Amino acid sequence: MNALLLAVLLSHASSLLLAQAGPGTDAGVEPPATRAPALSPETPEPPKFPVSDPLLEPVPPAEMQVATWDEALHLLRQRSTSLYTALAQVESAAGAQRIALAALLPTLTGTVSVQYNVLNPNATPLLGGGGGGVGGGIGGDVGGAQSPGLTRPPFLGLLNATQPLFNLPSIIALGTAREARRTANLSLAETRRQLTSALAQSLVLVAAQERTAEVNRVNLRTALERLALTERRFELGAGTRLDVVRVQQDTETARNLVVLGDETLRKARETLGLVLGIPRGVGLVRGVQLETLLQHSRRDCQQLESLDRRADIAVARSRRTLAERQVSEVKARYAPTLALTSTTLALTVEEGFATVPVWNIGASLVLPFWDGGAREGQLRQTRAGVEVAKQGLVELERTASVEVLQARRAVEVAEAAVRIAGRGRALAEENDRLTRRSFEVGTGTSLELIQTASDLRQAELLLVVREFELEQARVAAFLTEAACDW
């Protein structure tokens, strides 16, 4: 029976070759049975064989999926540790500014104390009073009159007030704190830009890996169909066991790509989950268009008019200003300080509630003559910090300018690469179709079949990679010159 089927197959191939040769074929041309058929684009598709394999089942969807950019951004706002860290740094800078302001405002402190003489409870002197018992003088007869008798035990209340009149170090420190708060706000803006970039890149990665997983399964199905065709030819006696083994090896290669691609997809989902602050895989809802997601992201980010306004460059400039103000702050410590002080004393007495024998008002002038050289050392440190901040700014500006040029050029290169990969994939697909047809009619070899299958598989994956790189390049080019405020 197999011999009969083989004869029918070969006779069909011979008739096809004779029809292509035509009546005008020269006598010196090789016999049609040894010539390959002239396949054209109109050559019918090879027959499809029903195949099945557990790996043909698609990857299970992630436990959590996002459908829109707003949904992903909402999760990012709620759960991003980097965002909350930047917000905490802004709050810390605001607190530091309030502390710096407090050094220029009045201070008021109150103290209430009680004293008890364990050895002689009836003689408890206060403020240098003569030990004549509780009824003795207080502070040497304040005001020239006999002091009233104190309670047993006596209670003392002390109220101190201070108003700085001139404190140059504190004035400059307040300006430094304001600049530090501005730096923290700019750092928050840069954190938002970086998080937006990470989110967009993660979405692109997940979409690309999902597409790769689909392509791997299509390639596996094609490999299984080739295997079925080869086994059928072997059953008919038109092929050899070597052909079957070669195609089986190619099929195992396709299976391996499916397994590795699925694991890469799971890792991409987990990376997206970490960006969103979720310790598990997060995927995309089936049917979501990646271009739509990325277009919506442009609503939360605006293109900058100038690269100098980018958040990270603004942060570097603010840090340079902050370092310069720290130098001025150290220099101001050489200046004297002037403050107005007031002290009020109250005592509890037996007759009545309390008496106020003292209310002093004065001023204090502090002259910082010598501190052992600590200010000189701090001055050297802060000047070095200014130089470090300046050089960091120069380096960042150079890097950013080159980054913008490369990002713009990367889009053009990626677009050209996608076009080339698309043409290469179309040629590989046509080559594979014609090779399968040749192998079906018995003129192609298993090596050619496997080679064209491998070329098609690589072309498919290359096209997916190039499309992924194009989306990455577009995201990077946009966010390189953008500010995100959400």
WODA-V671002 format. One record per pair of residues at least 4 apart in sequence whose C-alpha atoms are under 7 Angstrom apart, sorted by the first residue. I is the first residue (numbers start at 1). J is the second residue. If there is no record, write none. Layout:
[[I:J] [I:J]]
//
This chain:
[[1:5] [2:6] [2:236] [2:237] [3:7] [3:236] [4:8] [5:9] [5:236] [6:10] [6:236] [6:237] [6:238] [7:11] [8:12] [9:13] [10:14] [11:15] [12:16] [13:17] [13:441] [14:18] [14:32] [14:33] [15:19] [16:20] [17:21] [17:32] [17:37] [18:22] [18:32] [21:25] [30:34] [31:35] [36:443] [39:43] [39:434] [45:433] [46:436] [46:437] [48:225] [49:225] [49:228] [51:224] [51:225] [56:217] [59:262] [62:281] [62:282] [62:283] [63:281] [63:282] [64:282] [64:283] [65:282] [65:283] [65:284] [65:285] [66:71] [66:72] [66:283] [66:284] [66:285] [67:71] [67:284] [67:285] [67:288] [68:72] [68:293] [69:73] [69:293] [69:296] [69:297] [70:74] [71:75] [72:76] [73:77] [74:78] [75:79] [75:276] [76:80] [76:276] [76:277] [79:276] [79:277] [80:84] [80:276] [80:277] [81:85] [82:86] [83:87] [83:191] [84:88] [85:89] [86:90] [86:188] [87:91] [87:188] [88:92] [89:93] [89:184] [90:94] [90:181] [90:184] [90:185] [91:95] [92:96] [93:97] [93:180] [93:181] [93:184] [94:98] [94:181] [95:99] [96:100] [96:177] [97:101] [97:174] [97:177] [97:178] [98:102] [99:103] [100:170] [100:173] [100:174] [100:177] [101:105] [101:174] [103:170] [104:164] [104:170] [105:163] [105:164] [106:162] [106:163] [106:164] [107:161] [107:162] [107:163] [108:160] [108:161] [108:162] [109:159] [109:160] [109:161] [110:158] [110:159] [110:160] [111:157] [111:158] [111:159] [112:156] [112:157] [112:158] [113:155] [113:156] [113:157] [114:153] [114:154] [114:155] [114:156] [115:153] [115:154] [115:155] [116:121] [116:124] [116:153] [117:121] [117:123] [117:124] [122:133] [122:134] [123:131] [123:132] [123:133] [123:134] [124:133] [124:134] [125:129] [125:130] [125:131] [126:138] [126:139] [127:138] [127:139] [128:139] [129:137] [129:138] [129:139] [129:140] [130:136] [130:137] [130:140] [131:136] [132:136] [134:149] [134:150] [135:148] [135:149] [135:150] [137:141] [137:146] [137:147] [138:142] [138:147] [141:145] [141:146] [141:147] [142:357] [148:349] [149:349] [149:350] [150:154] [150:348] [150:349] [150:350] [151:348] [151:349] [151:350] [154:348] [155:347] [155:348] [156:346] [156:347] [156:348] [157:345] [157:346] [157:347] [158:344] [158:345] [158:346] [159:343] [159:344] [159:345] [160:342] [160:343] [160:344] [161:341] [161:342] [161:343] [162:339] [162:340] [162:341] [162:342] [163:339] [163:340] [163:341] [164:338] [164:339] [164:340] [165:338] [165:339] [165:340] [166:337] [166:338] [166:339] [167:171] [167:337] [167:338] [168:172] [168:332] [168:335] [169:173] [169:329] [169:332] [169:333] [170:174] [171:175] [172:176] [172:329] [173:177] [173:329] [174:178] [175:179] [176:180] [176:322] [176:325] [176:326] [177:181] [178:182] [179:183] [179:318] [179:322] [180:184] [180:322] [181:185] [182:186] [183:187] [183:315] [183:318] [183:319] [184:188] [185:189] [186:190] [186:311] [186:314] [186:315] [187:191] [187:315] [188:192] [189:193] [189:311] [189:484] [189:485] [190:194] [190:311] [190:312] [191:195] [192:196] [192:484] [193:197] [193:483] [193:484] [194:198] [195:199] [196:200] [197:201] [197:479] [198:202] [198:275] [199:203] [199:275] [200:204] [200:294] [200:475] [201:205] [201:472] [202:206] [202:271] [202:272] [203:207] [203:272] [204:208] [204:468] [204:471] [204:472] [205:209] [205:268] [206:210] [206:265] [206:268] [206:269] [206:283] [207:211] [207:290] [208:212] [208:464] [208:468] [209:213] [209:264] [209:265] [210:214] [210:265] [211:215] [212:216] [212:261] [212:461] [212:464] [213:217] [213:258] [213:261] [213:262] [214:218] [215:219] [215:460] [216:220] [216:257] [216:258] [217:221] [217:258] [218:222] [219:223] [219:254] [219:457] [220:224] [220:251] [220:254] [220:255] [221:225] [222:226] [223:227] [223:251] [224:228] [224:251] [225:229] [226:230] [227:231] [227:244] [227:247] [227:248] [228:232] [229:233] [230:234] [230:243] [230:244] [231:235] [231:244] [232:236] [233:237] [233:238] [233:239] [234:238] [234:239] [234:240] [234:241] [239:243] [240:244] [241:245] [242:246] [243:247] [243:446] [244:248] [245:249] [246:250] [246:446] [247:251] [247:450] [248:252] [249:253] [250:254] [250:450] [251:255] [252:256] [253:257] [254:258] [255:259] [256:260] [257:261] [258:262] [259:263] [260:264] [261:265] [262:266] [263:267] [264:268] [265:269] [266:270] [266:281] [267:271] [268:272] [269:273] [269:281] [269:282] [269:283] [270:274] [270:280] [270:281] [270:282] [271:275] [272:276] [272:282] [273:277] [273:278] [273:279] [273:280] [273:281] [273:282] [274:278] [274:279] [284:288] [289:293] [290:294] [291:295] [292:296] [293:297] [294:298] [297:301] [298:302] [300:484] [300:485] [300:486] [301:482] [301:483] [301:484] [301:485] [302:482] [302:483] [302:484] [303:481] [303:482] [303:483] [304:309] [304:481] [304:482] [304:483] [307:481] [308:313] [309:313] [309:314] [310:314] [310:481] [310:482] [310:483] [311:315] [311:483] [312:316] [313:317] [313:396] [313:397] [314:318] [315:319] [316:320] [316:393] [317:321] [317:393] [318:322] [319:323] [319:389] [320:324] [320:386] [320:389] [320:390] [321:325] [322:326] [323:327] [323:382] [323:385] [323:386] [324:328] [324:386] [325:329] [326:330] [326:382] [327:331] [327:379] [327:382] [327:383] [328:332] [329:333] [330:375] [330:378] [330:379] [334:368] [336:365] [336:366] [336:367] [336:368] [337:365] [337:366] [337:367] [338:364] [338:365] [338:366] [339:363] [339:364] [339:365] [340:362] [340:363] [340:364] [341:361] [341:362] [341:363] [342:360] [342:361] [342:362] [343:359] [343:360] [343:361] [344:358] [344:359] [344:360] [345:356] [345:357] [345:358] [345:359] [346:354] [346:355] [346:356] [346:357] [347:354] [347:355] [347:356] [348:353] [348:354] [348:355] [349:353] [349:354] [349:355] [373:377] [374:378] [375:379] [376:380] [377:381] [378:382] [379:383] [380:384] [381:385] [382:386] [383:387] [384:388] [385:389] [386:390] [387:391] [388:392] [389:393] [390:394] [391:395] [392:396] [393:397] [394:398] [395:399] [396:400] [397:401] [398:402] [399:403] [400:404] [401:405] [402:406] [403:407] [404:408] [404:477] [404:480] [405:409] [406:410] [407:411] [407:473] [407:476] [407:477] [408:477] [409:413] [410:414] [410:473] [411:415] [411:470] [411:473] [411:474] [412:416] [413:417] [414:418] [414:466] [414:469] [414:470] [415:419] [415:470] [416:420] [417:421] [417:466] [418:422] [418:463] [418:466] [418:467] [419:423] [420:424] [421:425] [421:459] [421:462] [421:463] [422:426] [422:463] [423:427] [424:428] [424:459] [425:429] [425:456] [425:459] [425:460] [426:430] [427:431] [428:432] [428:455] [428:456] [428:459] [429:433] [429:456] [430:434] [431:435] [431:452] [432:436] [432:452] [432:453] [432:456] [433:437] [434:438] [435:439] [435:444] [435:448] [435:449] [436:440] [436:449] [437:441] [438:442] [438:443] [438:444] [439:443] [439:444] [439:445] [444:448] [445:449] [446:450] [447:451] [448:452] [449:453] [450:454] [451:455] [452:456] [453:457] [454:458] [455:459] [456:460] [457:461] [458:462] [459:463] [460:464] [461:465] [462:466] [463:467] [464:468] [465:469] [466:470] [467:471] [468:472] [469:473] [470:474] [471:475] [472:476] [473:477] [474:478] [475:479] [476:480] [478:482]]
//
